[in-house]
Amino acid sequence: MDETTKQVHVLIDKVRPYLQRDGGDIEIVNVEDGIVYVKMMGACDGCVAIDVTLKQGIETMLLENVPGIIAVVNLD
């Protein structure tokens, strides 16, 4: 696992409890070419607020804290 992927995992693990508290979860599927591919699960899957959570929350956090990350994509 490269350093970028490690950093992504550390940060996702920090937000995971908040998602789980609301009945959801997130799985990192892959980190490739600066894009983090995730799968939203549980209550997050199909939630009307998923775009806000993913883009304004998780993606913003990763862009600000992990050099080289350019986007987060949810795989349905």
PDB file with one MODEL, atoms N, CA, C and O in Angstrom:
MODEL        1
ATOM      1  N   MET A   1       0.854  -1.175   0.000  1.00  0.00           N
ATOM      2  CA  MET A   1       0.000   0.000   0.000  1.00  0.00           C
ATOM      3  C   MET A   1       0.900   1.238   0.000  1.00  0.00           C
ATOM      4  O   MET A   1       1.780   1.368   0.851  1.00  0.00           O
ATOM      5  N   ASP A   2       0.679   2.144  -0.952  1.00  0.00           N
ATOM      6  CA  ASP A   2       1.523   3.334  -1.016  1.00  0.00           C
ATOM      7  C   ASP A   2       1.089   4.373   0.028  1.00  0.00           C
ATOM      8  O   ASP A   2       0.059   4.214   0.683  1.00  0.00           O
ATOM      9  N   GLU A   3       1.875   5.420   0.170  1.00  0.00           N
ATOM     10  CA  GLU A   3       1.642   6.422   1.212  1.00  0.00           C
ATOM     11  C   GLU A   3       0.311   7.153   1.020  1.00  0.00           C
ATOM     12  O   GLU A   3      -0.386   7.432   1.996  1.00  0.00           O
ATOM     13  N   THR A   4      -0.039   7.461  -0.210  1.00  0.00           N
ATOM     14  CA  THR A   4      -1.307   8.146  -0.480  1.00  0.00           C
ATOM     15  C   THR A   4      -2.475   7.284  -0.026  1.00  0.00           C
ATOM     16  O   THR A   4      -3.387   7.772   0.642  1.00  0.00           O
ATOM     17  N   THR A   5      -2.453   6.023  -0.381  1.00  0.00           N
ATOM     18  CA  THR A   5      -3.526   5.107  -0.003  1.00  0.00           C
ATOM     19  C   THR A   5      -3.611   4.974   1.514  1.00  0.00           C
ATOM     20  O   THR A   5      -4.707   4.919   2.073  1.00  0.00           O
ATOM     21  N   LYS A   6      -2.465   4.921   2.175  1.00  0.00           N
ATOM     22  CA  LYS A   6      -2.455   4.849   3.643  1.00  0.00           C
ATOM     23  C   LYS A   6      -3.120   6.075   4.249  1.00  0.00           C
ATOM     24  O   LYS A   6      -3.927   5.957   5.171  1.00  0.00           O
ATOM     25  N   GLN A   7      -2.780   7.261   3.729  1.00  0.00           N
ATOM     26  CA  GLN A   7      -3.364   8.501   4.240  1.00  0.00           C
ATOM     27  C   GLN A   7      -4.876   8.518   4.032  1.00  0.00           C
ATOM     28  O   GLN A   7      -5.622   8.961   4.905  1.00  0.00           O
ATOM     29  N   VAL A   8      -5.323   8.038   2.878  1.00  0.00           N
ATOM     30  CA  VAL A   8      -6.764   7.980   2.596  1.00  0.00           C
ATOM     31  C   VAL A   8      -7.452   7.075   3.623  1.00  0.00           C
ATOM     32  O   VAL A   8      -8.492   7.435   4.173  1.00  0.00           O
ATOM     33  N   HIS A   9      -6.873   5.908   3.878  1.00  0.00           N
ATOM     34  CA  HIS A   9      -7.460   4.971   4.843  1.00  0.00           C
ATOM     35  C   HIS A   9      -7.533   5.579   6.245  1.00  0.00           C
ATOM     36  O   HIS A   9      -8.536   5.410   6.939  1.00  0.00           O
ATOM     37  N   VAL A  10      -6.487   6.281   6.663  1.00  0.00           N
ATOM     38  CA  VAL A  10      -6.470   6.897   7.991  1.00  0.00           C
ATOM     39  C   VAL A  10      -7.595   7.924   8.117  1.00  0.00           C
ATOM     40  O   VAL A  10      -8.304   7.951   9.122  1.00  0.00           O
ATOM     41  N   LEU A  11      -7.756   8.765   7.098  1.00  0.00           N
ATOM     42  CA  LEU A  11      -8.791   9.798   7.163  1.00  0.00           C
ATOM     43  C   LEU A  11     -10.199   9.211   7.071  1.00  0.00           C
ATOM     44  O   LEU A  11     -11.102   9.663   7.775  1.00  0.00           O
ATOM     45  N   ILE A  12     -10.394   8.224   6.224  1.00  0.00           N
ATOM     46  CA  ILE A  12     -11.710   7.587   6.126  1.00  0.00           C
ATOM     47  C   ILE A  12     -12.056   6.914   7.452  1.00  0.00           C
ATOM     48  O   ILE A  12     -13.207   6.953   7.888  1.00  0.00           O
ATOM     49  N   ASP A  13     -11.065   6.300   8.090  1.00  0.00           N
ATOM     50  CA  ASP A  13     -11.314   5.666   9.388  1.00  0.00           C
ATOM     51  C   ASP A  13     -11.726   6.679  10.448  1.00  0.00           C
ATOM     52  O   ASP A  13     -12.415   6.321  11.404  1.00  0.00           O
ATOM     53  N   LYS A  14     -11.318   7.937  10.297  1.00  0.00           N
ATOM     54  CA  LYS A  14     -11.709   8.984  11.247  1.00  0.00           C
ATOM     55  C   LYS A  14     -13.166   9.404  11.066  1.00  0.00           C
ATOM     56  O   LYS A  14     -13.820   9.768  12.043  1.00  0.00           O
ATOM     57  N   VAL A  15     -13.688   9.361   9.840  1.00  0.00           N
ATOM     58  CA  VAL A  15     -15.085   9.777   9.617  1.00  0.00           C
ATOM     59  C   VAL A  15     -16.058   8.603   9.696  1.00  0.00           C
ATOM     60  O   VAL A  15     -17.260   8.800   9.870  1.00  0.00           O
ATOM     61  N   ARG A  16     -15.541   7.391   9.569  1.00  0.00           N
ATOM     62  CA  ARG A  16     -16.399   6.203   9.576  1.00  0.00           C
ATOM     63  C   ARG A  16     -17.350   6.144  10.777  1.00  0.00           C
ATOM     64  O   ARG A  16     -18.524   5.826  10.589  1.00  0.00           O
ATOM     65  N   PRO A  17     -16.891   6.441  12.014  1.00  0.00           N
ATOM     66  CA  PRO A  17     -17.825   6.376  13.156  1.00  0.00           C
ATOM     67  C   PRO A  17     -19.038   7.297  13.012  1.00  0.00           C
ATOM     68  O   PRO A  17     -20.124   6.970  13.489  1.00  0.00           O
ATOM     69  N   TYR A  18     -18.858   8.438  12.360  1.00  0.00           N
ATOM     70  CA  TYR A  18     -19.982   9.361  12.166  1.00  0.00           C
ATOM     71  C   TYR A  18     -20.999   8.781  11.178  1.00  0.00           C
ATOM     72  O   TYR A  18     -22.207   8.939  11.354  1.00  0.00           O
ATOM     73  N   LEU A  19     -20.499   8.113  10.145  1.00  0.00           N
ATOM     74  CA  LEU A  19     -21.392   7.469   9.188  1.00  0.00           C
ATOM     75  C   LEU A  19     -22.117   6.296   9.849  1.00  0.00           C
ATOM     76  O   LEU A  19     -23.318   6.105   9.661  1.00  0.00           O
ATOM     77  N   GLN A  20     -21.366   5.518  10.626  1.00  0.00           N
ATOM     78  CA  GLN A  20     -21.953   4.354  11.291  1.00  0.00           C
ATOM     79  C   GLN A  20     -22.994   4.757  12.328  1.00  0.00           C
ATOM     80  O   GLN A  20     -23.974   4.043  12.542  1.00  0.00           O
ATOM     81  N   ARG A  21     -22.780   5.895  12.965  1.00  0.00           N
ATOM     82  CA  ARG A  21     -23.743   6.381  13.957  1.00  0.00           C
ATOM     83  C   ARG A  21     -25.112   6.607  13.324  1.00  0.00           C
ATOM     84  O   ARG A  21     -26.140   6.455  13.983  1.00  0.00           O
ATOM     85  N   ASP A  22     -25.119   6.971  12.047  1.00  0.00           N
ATOM     86  CA  ASP A  22     -26.369   7.197  11.333  1.00  0.00           C
ATOM     87  C   ASP A  22     -26.802   5.975  10.526  1.00  0.00           C
ATOM     88  O   ASP A  22     -27.702   6.066   9.691  1.00  0.00           O
ATOM     89  N   GLY A  23     -26.161   4.833  10.775  1.00  0.00           N
ATOM     90  CA  GLY A  23     -26.559   3.593  10.117  1.00  0.00           C
ATOM     91  C   GLY A  23     -25.892   3.332   8.785  1.00  0.00           C
ATOM     92  O   GLY A  23     -26.290   2.419   8.061  1.00  0.00           O
ATOM     93  N   GLY A  24     -24.884   4.118   8.451  1.00  0.00           N
ATOM     94  CA  GLY A  24     -24.202   3.942   7.167  1.00  0.00           C
ATOM     95  C   GLY A  24     -22.766   3.476   7.349  1.00  0.00           C
ATOM     96  O   GLY A  24     -22.319   3.191   8.460  1.00  0.00           O
ATOM     97  N   ASP A  25     -22.064   3.407   6.241  1.00  0.00           N
ATOM     98  CA  ASP A  25     -20.642   3.056   6.270  1.00  0.00           C
ATOM     99  C   ASP A  25     -20.052   3.383   4.909  1.00  0.00           C
ATOM    100  O   ASP A  25     -20.773   3.678   3.955  1.00  0.00           O
ATOM    101  N   ILE A  26     -18.736   3.327   4.837  1.00  0.00           N
ATOM    102  CA  ILE A  26     -18.027   3.603   3.589  1.00  0.00           C
ATOM    103  C   ILE A  26     -16.915   2.574   3.428  1.00  0.00           C
ATOM    104  O   ILE A  26     -16.234   2.216   4.389  1.00  0.00           O
ATOM    105  N   GLU A  27     -16.749   2.115   2.213  1.00  0.00           N
ATOM    106  CA  GLU A  27     -15.686   1.160   1.895  1.00  0.00           C
ATOM    107  C   GLU A  27     -14.819   1.761   0.796  1.00  0.00           C
ATOM    108  O   GLU A  27     -15.330   2.240  -0.216  1.00  0.00           O
ATOM    109  N   ILE A  28     -13.511   1.733   0.999  1.00  0.00           N
ATOM    110  CA  ILE A  28     -12.596   2.194  -0.043  1.00  0.00           C
ATOM    111  C   ILE A  28     -12.382   1.030  -0.997  1.00  0.00           C
ATOM    112  O   ILE A  28     -11.875  -0.023  -0.611  1.00  0.00           O
ATOM    113  N   VAL A  29     -12.775   1.235  -2.249  1.00  0.00           N
ATOM    114  CA  VAL A  29     -12.645   0.186  -3.252  1.00  0.00           C
ATOM    115  C   VAL A  29     -11.266   0.242  -3.900  1.00  0.00           C
ATOM    116  O   VAL A  29     -10.624  -0.787  -4.109  1.00  0.00           O
ATOM    117  N   ASN A  30     -10.815   1.465  -4.218  1.00  0.00           N
ATOM    118  CA  ASN A  30      -9.528   1.617  -4.897  1.00  0.00           C
ATOM    119  C   ASN A  30      -9.082   3.073  -4.821  1.00  0.00           C
ATOM    120  O   ASN A  30      -9.906   3.980  -4.706  1.00  0.00           O
ATOM    121  N   VAL A  31      -7.779   3.283  -4.885  1.00  0.00           N
ATOM    122  CA  VAL A  31      -7.204   4.617  -5.019  1.00  0.00           C
ATOM    123  C   VAL A  31      -6.289   4.537  -6.227  1.00  0.00           C
ATOM    124  O   VAL A  31      -5.280   3.831  -6.213  1.00  0.00           O
ATOM    125  N   GLU A  32      -6.654   5.275  -7.283  1.00  0.00           N
ATOM    126  CA  GLU A  32      -5.917   5.157  -8.538  1.00  0.00           C
ATOM    127  C   GLU A  32      -5.892   6.494  -9.271  1.00  0.00           C
ATOM    128  O   GLU A  32      -6.932   7.129  -9.447  1.00  0.00           O
ATOM    129  N   ASP A  33      -4.717   6.916  -9.694  1.00  0.00           N
ATOM    130  CA  ASP A  33      -4.545   8.160 -10.460  1.00  0.00           C
ATOM    131  C   ASP A  33      -5.171   9.363  -9.758  1.00  0.00           C
ATOM    132  O   ASP A  33      -5.750  10.232 -10.410  1.00  0.00           O
ATOM    133  N   GLY A  34      -5.057   9.415  -8.435  1.00  0.00           N
ATOM    134  CA  GLY A  34      -5.570  10.552  -7.675  1.00  0.00           C
ATOM    135  C   GLY A  34      -7.060  10.505  -7.383  1.00  0.00           C
ATOM    136  O   GLY A  34      -7.609  11.434  -6.792  1.00  0.00           O
ATOM    137  N   ILE A  35      -7.708   9.441  -7.790  1.00  0.00           N
ATOM    138  CA  ILE A  35      -9.152   9.309  -7.557  1.00  0.00           C
ATOM    139  C   ILE A  35      -9.396   8.206  -6.532  1.00  0.00           C
ATOM    140  O   ILE A  35      -8.871   7.098  -6.642  1.00  0.00           O
ATOM    141  N   VAL A  36     -10.208   8.542  -5.533  1.00  0.00           N
ATOM    142  CA  VAL A  36     -10.573   7.579  -4.494  1.00  0.00           C
ATOM    143  C   VAL A  36     -11.943   7.026  -4.860  1.00  0.00           C
ATOM    144  O   VAL A  36     -12.925   7.766  -4.914  1.00  0.00           O
ATOM    145  N   TYR A  37     -12.006   5.732  -5.108  1.00  0.00           N
ATOM    146  CA  TYR A  37     -13.263   5.067  -5.440  1.00  0.00           C
ATOM    147  C   TYR A  37     -13.815   4.445  -4.167  1.00  0.00           C
ATOM    148  O   TYR A  37     -13.139   3.652  -3.513  1.00  0.00           O
ATOM    149  N   VAL A  38     -15.045   4.807  -3.818  1.00  0.00           N
ATOM    150  CA  VAL A  38     -15.656   4.315  -2.586  1.00  0.00           C
ATOM    151  C   VAL A  38     -17.022   3.712  -2.883  1.00  0.00           C
ATOM    152  O   VAL A  38     -17.626   3.953  -3.928  1.00  0.00           O
ATOM    153  N   LYS A  39     -17.478   2.926  -1.931  1.00  0.00           N
ATOM    154  CA  LYS A  39     -18.834   2.380  -1.987  1.00  0.00           C
ATOM    155  C   LYS A  39     -19.505   2.770  -0.681  1.00  0.00           C
ATOM    156  O   LYS A  39     -19.036   2.423   0.403  1.00  0.00           O
ATOM    157  N   MET A  40     -20.604   3.493  -0.799  1.00  0.00           N
ATOM    158  CA  MET A  40     -21.374   3.891   0.367  1.00  0.00           C
ATOM    159  C   MET A  40     -22.352   2.764   0.684  1.00  0.00           C
ATOM    160  O   MET A  40     -23.001   2.219  -0.209  1.00  0.00           O
ATOM    161  N   MET A  41     -22.446   2.425   1.964  1.00  0.00           N
ATOM    162  CA  MET A  41     -23.248   1.269   2.359  1.00  0.00           C
ATOM    163  C   MET A  41     -24.239   1.627   3.457  1.00  0.00           C
ATOM    164  O   MET A  41     -24.198   2.718   4.026  1.00  0.00           O
ATOM    165  N   GLY A  42     -25.121   0.691   3.738  1.00  0.00           N
ATOM    166  CA  GLY A  42     -26.099   0.881   4.804  1.00  0.00           C
ATOM    167  C   GLY A  42     -27.018   2.040   4.496  1.00  0.00           C
ATOM    168  O   GLY A  42     -27.489   2.183   3.368  1.00  0.00           O
ATOM    169  N   ALA A  43     -27.278   2.869   5.491  1.00  0.00           N
ATOM    170  CA  ALA A  43     -28.185   4.000   5.330  1.00  0.00           C
ATOM    171  C   ALA A  43     -27.645   5.036   4.349  1.00  0.00           C
ATOM    172  O   ALA A  43     -28.415   5.829   3.807  1.00  0.00           O
ATOM    173  N   CYS A  44     -26.333   5.041   4.113  1.00  0.00           N
ATOM    174  CA  CYS A  44     -25.737   5.997   3.166  1.00  0.00           C
ATOM    175  C   CYS A  44     -26.128   5.674   1.730  1.00  0.00           C
ATOM    176  O   CYS A  44     -26.263   6.577   0.905  1.00  0.00           O
ATOM    177  N   ASP A  45     -26.308   4.402   1.430  1.00  0.00           N
ATOM    178  CA  ASP A  45     -26.655   3.974   0.074  1.00  0.00           C
ATOM    179  C   ASP A  45     -28.073   4.430  -0.242  1.00  0.00           C
ATOM    180  O   ASP A  45     -29.037   3.947   0.351  1.00  0.00           O
ATOM    181  N   GLY A  46     -28.191   5.357  -1.174  1.00  0.00           N
ATOM    182  CA  GLY A  46     -29.499   5.857  -1.563  1.00  0.00           C
ATOM    183  C   GLY A  46     -29.980   7.044  -0.737  1.00  0.00           C
ATOM    184  O   GLY A  46     -31.067   7.561  -0.994  1.00  0.00           O
ATOM    185  N   CYS A  47     -29.216   7.483   0.232  1.00  0.00           N
ATOM    186  CA  CYS A  47     -29.596   8.625   1.063  1.00  0.00           C
ATOM    187  C   CYS A  47     -29.608   9.897   0.214  1.00  0.00           C
ATOM    188  O   CYS A  47     -28.749  10.087  -0.647  1.00  0.00           O
ATOM    189  N   VAL A  48     -30.590  10.767   0.467  1.00  0.00           N
ATOM    190  CA  VAL A  48     -30.687  12.003  -0.316  1.00  0.00           C
ATOM    191  C   VAL A  48     -29.522  12.954  -0.031  1.00  0.00           C
ATOM    192  O   VAL A  48     -29.221  13.822  -0.850  1.00  0.00           O
ATOM    193  N   ALA A  49     -28.872  12.801   1.107  1.00  0.00           N
ATOM    194  CA  ALA A  49     -27.761  13.690   1.469  1.00  0.00           C
ATOM    195  C   ALA A  49     -26.396  13.122   1.083  1.00  0.00           C
ATOM    196  O   ALA A  49     -25.369  13.683   1.465  1.00  0.00           O
ATOM    197  N   ILE A  50     -26.367  12.022   0.334  1.00  0.00           N
ATOM    198  CA  ILE A  50     -25.097  11.371   0.029  1.00  0.00           C
ATOM    199  C   ILE A  50     -24.156  12.279  -0.752  1.00  0.00           C
ATOM    200  O   ILE A  50     -22.951  12.270  -0.499  1.00  0.00           O
ATOM    201  N   ASP A  51     -24.673  13.061  -1.693  1.00  0.00           N
ATOM    202  CA  ASP A  51     -23.811  13.944  -2.473  1.00  0.00           C
ATOM    203  C   ASP A  51     -23.153  14.995  -1.587  1.00  0.00           C
ATOM    204  O   ASP A  51     -21.981  15.322  -1.772  1.00  0.00           O
ATOM    205  N   VAL A  52     -23.900  15.520  -0.634  1.00  0.00           N
ATOM    206  CA  VAL A  52     -23.345  16.514   0.294  1.00  0.00           C
ATOM    207  C   VAL A  52     -22.285  15.862   1.169  1.00  0.00           C
ATOM    208  O   VAL A  52     -21.192  16.404   1.335  1.00  0.00           O
ATOM    209  N   THR A  53     -22.606  14.702   1.728  1.00  0.00           N
ATOM    210  CA  THR A  53     -21.655  13.982   2.576  1.00  0.00           C
ATOM    211  C   THR A  53     -20.386  13.653   1.815  1.00  0.00           C
ATOM    212  O   THR A  53     -19.279  13.850   2.317  1.00  0.00           O
ATOM    213  N   LEU A  54     -20.550  13.150   0.600  1.00  0.00           N
ATOM    214  CA  LEU A  54     -19.404  12.700  -0.180  1.00  0.00           C
ATOM    215  C   LEU A  54     -18.570  13.863  -0.701  1.00  0.00           C
ATOM    216  O   LEU A  54     -17.349  13.865  -0.539  1.00  0.00           O
ATOM    217  N   LYS A  55     -19.202  14.845  -1.317  1.00  0.00           N
ATOM    218  CA  LYS A  55     -18.463  15.926  -1.968  1.00  0.00           C
ATOM    219  C   LYS A  55     -18.000  17.003  -0.979  1.00  0.00           C
ATOM    220  O   LYS A  55     -16.825  17.369  -0.958  1.00  0.00           O
ATOM    221  N   GLN A  56     -18.930  17.506  -0.161  1.00  0.00           N
ATOM    222  CA  GLN A  56     -18.574  18.607   0.737  1.00  0.00           C
ATOM    223  C   GLN A  56     -17.885  18.113   2.004  1.00  0.00           C
ATOM    224  O   GLN A  56     -17.187  18.880   2.667  1.00  0.00           O
ATOM    225  N   GLY A  57     -18.070  16.863   2.340  1.00  0.00           N
ATOM    226  CA  GLY A  57     -17.446  16.320   3.538  1.00  0.00           C
ATOM    227  C   GLY A  57     -16.196  15.526   3.227  1.00  0.00           C
ATOM    228  O   GLY A  57     -15.078  15.999   3.430  1.00  0.00           O
ATOM    229  N   ILE A  58     -16.391  14.326   2.737  1.00  0.00           N
ATOM    230  CA  ILE A  58     -15.282  13.391   2.539  1.00  0.00           C
ATOM    231  C   ILE A  58     -14.305  13.866   1.463  1.00  0.00           C
ATOM    232  O   ILE A  58     -13.093  13.862   1.681  1.00  0.00           O
ATOM    233  N   GLU A  59     -14.823  14.272   0.309  1.00  0.00           N
ATOM    234  CA  GLU A  59     -13.928  14.696  -0.767  1.00  0.00           C
ATOM    235  C   GLU A  59     -13.121  15.933  -0.357  1.00  0.00           C
ATOM    236  O   GLU A  59     -11.913  15.985  -0.588  1.00  0.00           O
ATOM    237  N   THR A  60     -13.770  16.915   0.242  1.00  0.00           N
ATOM    238  CA  THR A  60     -13.072  18.122   0.676  1.00  0.00           C
ATOM    239  C   THR A  60     -11.968  17.785   1.665  1.00  0.00           C
ATOM    240  O   THR A  60     -10.857  18.303   1.557  1.00  0.00           O
ATOM    241  N   MET A  61     -12.267  16.917   2.629  1.00  0.00           N
ATOM    242  CA  MET A  61     -11.280  16.515   3.628  1.00  0.00           C
ATOM    243  C   MET A  61     -10.069  15.859   2.959  1.00  0.00           C
ATOM    244  O   MET A  61      -8.927  16.168   3.298  1.00  0.00           O
ATOM    245  N   LEU A  62     -10.321  14.960   2.016  1.00  0.00           N
ATOM    246  CA  LEU A  62      -9.221  14.258   1.345  1.00  0.00           C
ATOM    247  C   LEU A  62      -8.412  15.201   0.453  1.00  0.00           C
ATOM    248  O   LEU A  62      -7.184  15.117   0.422  1.00  0.00           O
ATOM    249  N   LEU A  63      -9.086  16.097  -0.271  1.00  0.00           N
ATOM    250  CA  LEU A  63      -8.381  17.040  -1.146  1.00  0.00           C
ATOM    251  C   LEU A  63      -7.465  17.952  -0.332  1.00  0.00           C
ATOM    252  O   LEU A  63      -6.365  18.286  -0.774  1.00  0.00           O
ATOM    253  N   GLU A  64      -7.916  18.351   0.848  1.00  0.00           N
ATOM    254  CA  GLU A  64      -7.140  19.271   1.679  1.00  0.00           C
ATOM    255  C   GLU A  64      -5.995  18.580   2.414  1.00  0.00           C
ATOM    256  O   GLU A  64      -5.014  19.233   2.768  1.00  0.00           O
ATOM    257  N   ASN A  65      -6.099  17.281   2.648  1.00  0.00           N
ATOM    258  CA  ASN A  65      -5.144  16.596   3.513  1.00  0.00           C
ATOM    259  C   ASN A  65      -4.254  15.551   2.850  1.00  0.00           C
ATOM    260  O   ASN A  65      -3.246  15.147   3.430  1.00  0.00           O
ATOM    261  N   VAL A  66      -4.604  15.111   1.655  1.00  0.00           N
ATOM    262  CA  VAL A  66      -3.812  14.070   0.991  1.00  0.00           C
ATOM    263  C   VAL A  66      -3.327  14.592  -0.365  1.00  0.00           C
ATOM    264  O   VAL A  66      -4.111  14.724  -1.305  1.00  0.00           O
ATOM    265  N   PRO A  67      -2.032  14.884  -0.453  1.00  0.00           N
ATOM    266  CA  PRO A  67      -1.479  15.370  -1.722  1.00  0.00           C
ATOM    267  C   PRO A  67      -1.724  14.381  -2.854  1.00  0.00           C
ATOM    268  O   PRO A  67      -1.525  13.177  -2.689  1.00  0.00           O
ATOM    269  N   GLY A  68      -2.154  14.891  -4.001  1.00  0.00           N
ATOM    270  CA  GLY A  68      -2.354  14.050  -5.164  1.00  0.00           C
ATOM    271  C   GLY A  68      -3.782  13.582  -5.372  1.00  0.00           C
ATOM    272  O   GLY A  68      -4.123  13.107  -6.455  1.00  0.00           O
ATOM    273  N   ILE A  69      -4.628  13.708  -4.349  1.00  0.00           N
ATOM    274  CA  ILE A  69      -6.023  13.292  -4.506  1.00  0.00           C
ATOM    275  C   ILE A  69      -6.769  14.405  -5.232  1.00  0.00           C
ATOM    276  O   ILE A  69      -6.675  15.572  -4.853  1.00  0.00           O
ATOM    277  N   ILE A  70      -7.514  14.039  -6.284  1.00  0.00           N
ATOM    278  CA  ILE A  70      -8.226  15.040  -7.069  1.00  0.00           C
ATOM    279  C   ILE A  70      -9.739  14.856  -7.040  1.00  0.00           C
ATOM    280  O   ILE A  70     -10.475  15.776  -7.398  1.00  0.00           O
ATOM    281  N   ALA A  71     -10.219  13.686  -6.621  1.00  0.00           N
ATOM    282  CA  ALA A  71     -11.671  13.446  -6.607  1.00  0.00           C
ATOM    283  C   ALA A  71     -12.007  12.198  -5.806  1.00  0.00           C
ATOM    284  O   ALA A  71     -11.163  11.336  -5.557  1.00  0.00           O
ATOM    285  N   VAL A  72     -13.271  12.137  -5.414  1.00  0.00           N
ATOM    286  CA  VAL A  72     -13.826  10.945  -4.778  1.00  0.00           C
ATOM    287  C   VAL A  72     -15.039  10.543  -5.614  1.00  0.00           C
ATOM    288  O   VAL A  72     -15.907  11.366  -5.906  1.00  0.00           O
ATOM    289  N   VAL A  73     -15.088   9.273  -5.993  1.00  0.00           N
ATOM    290  CA  VAL A  73     -16.180   8.765  -6.831  1.00  0.00           C
ATOM    291  C   VAL A  73     -16.889   7.644  -6.085  1.00  0.00           C
ATOM    292  O   VAL A  73     -16.258   6.708  -5.594  1.00  0.00           O
ATOM    293  N   ASN A  74     -18.214   7.755  -6.008  1.00  0.00           N
ATOM    294  CA  ASN A  74     -19.021   6.718  -5.392  1.00  0.00           C
ATOM    295  C   ASN A  74     -19.399   5.683  -6.437  1.00  0.00           C
ATOM    296  O   ASN A  74     -20.008   6.018  -7.453  1.00  0.00           O
ATOM    297  N   LEU A  75     -19.048   4.444  -6.198  1.00  0.00           N
ATOM    298  CA  LEU A  75     -19.434   3.348  -7.090  1.00  0.00           C
ATOM    299  C   LEU A  75     -20.742   2.761  -6.583  1.00  0.00           C
ATOM    300  O   LEU A  75     -20.801   2.190  -5.494  1.00  0.00           O
ATOM    301  N   ASP A  76     -21.777   2.906  -7.380  1.00  0.00           N
ATOM    302  CA  ASP A  76     -23.099   2.390  -6.966  1.00  0.00           C
ATOM    303  C   ASP A  76     -23.174   0.901  -7.104  1.00  0.00           C
ATOM    304  O   ASP A  76     -24.207   0.304  -6.802  1.00  0.00           O
TER     305      ASP A  76
ENDMDL
END
